Amino acid sequence: MPIGTSKLSRKGQITIPKAVRKSLGLEPGDDLIIASVSDKDNGTVIIRKPNLEDYVREAEEALEKDNTVSHEELFSE
């Protein structure tokens, strides 16, 4: 499992280390899901590429709230 370190910039940005980007197959412009795991002591963050299920879940949630979501909105985030 590739591991690297990164510093948070003043703008709240990070650079994902090359070894991690390579292992995940990340390319410039790729969408990512970033989630914090509620662990006060460790501060764990999960980063992964979204999959079709993520987009379907987002569309279902919008439908439940009676909101419409265009395909541009679904696939632009």
C-alpha positions as CSV (number, residue, x, y, z in Angstrom):
1,M,0.0,0.0,0.0
2,P,1.6,3.3,-1.1
3,I,1.9,5.9,1.6
4,G,3.0,9.5,1.4
5,T,2.8,12.8,3.2
6,S,1.4,16.1,2.1
7,K,0.9,19.5,3.7
8,L,-2.4,21.4,3.6
9,S,-1.9,24.7,1.8
10,R,-3.4,28.0,2.9
11,K,-6.1,27.5,0.3
12,G,-7.0,24.1,1.9
13,Q,-5.5,22.1,-1.0
14,I,-3.3,19.0,-0.8
15,T,-1.1,17.3,-3.3
16,I,-1.7,13.5,-3.4
17,P,1.7,11.8,-3.6
18,K,2.7,10.4,-7.0
19,A,2.9,6.8,-5.7
20,V,-0.7,7.1,-4.3
21,R,-2.0,8.7,-7.5
22,K,-0.4,5.9,-9.5
23,S,-1.8,3.1,-7.3
24,L,-5.3,4.6,-7.6
25,G,-5.0,5.3,-11.3
26,L,-5.7,9.0,-10.7
27,E,-5.4,11.5,-13.6
28,P,-5.7,15.3,-13.6
29,G,-9.4,16.2,-13.6
30,D,-10.6,13.0,-11.9
31,D,-13.5,13.3,-9.4
32,L,-12.7,12.1,-5.9
33,I,-14.8,11.3,-2.9
34,I,-13.1,12.5,0.3
35,A,-14.5,11.4,3.7
36,S,-13.3,11.8,7.2
37,V,-13.6,8.9,9.6
38,S,-14.7,10.1,13.0
39,D,-11.7,9.1,14.9
40,K,-10.5,12.0,17.2
41,D,-7.1,10.4,17.9
42,N,-6.2,9.4,14.3
43,G,-7.8,11.9,12.0
44,T,-8.2,9.4,9.2
45,V,-9.3,10.5,5.7
46,I,-10.5,8.2,2.9
47,I,-10.0,9.2,-0.7
48,R,-11.4,7.2,-3.6
49,K,-12.8,7.5,-7.0
50,P,-16.5,7.6,-7.3
51,N,-18.2,4.6,-9.0
52,L,-21.6,4.2,-10.7
53,E,-23.3,3.3,-7.4
54,D,-22.3,6.7,-6.0
55,Y,-23.9,8.5,-8.8
56,V,-27.1,6.3,-8.6
57,R,-27.3,7.0,-4.9
58,E,-27.0,10.8,-5.5
59,A,-29.8,10.6,-8.1
60,E,-32.0,8.5,-5.8
61,E,-31.5,11.0,-2.9
62,A,-32.5,13.9,-5.2
63,L,-35.6,12.0,-6.3
64,E,-36.6,11.3,-2.7
65,K,-36.3,15.1,-2.0
66,D,-38.3,15.8,-5.2
67,N,-35.4,17.6,-6.7
68,T,-34.3,17.1,-10.3
69,V,-30.7,16.4,-11.2
70,S,-29.3,16.7,-14.7
71,H,-26.7,14.3,-16.0
72,E,-24.3,17.3,-16.1
73,E,-24.8,17.9,-12.3
74,L,-24.4,14.2,-11.6
75,F,-21.2,13.7,-13.4
76,S,-19.6,17.1,-12.7
77,E,-18.9,16.8,-9.0
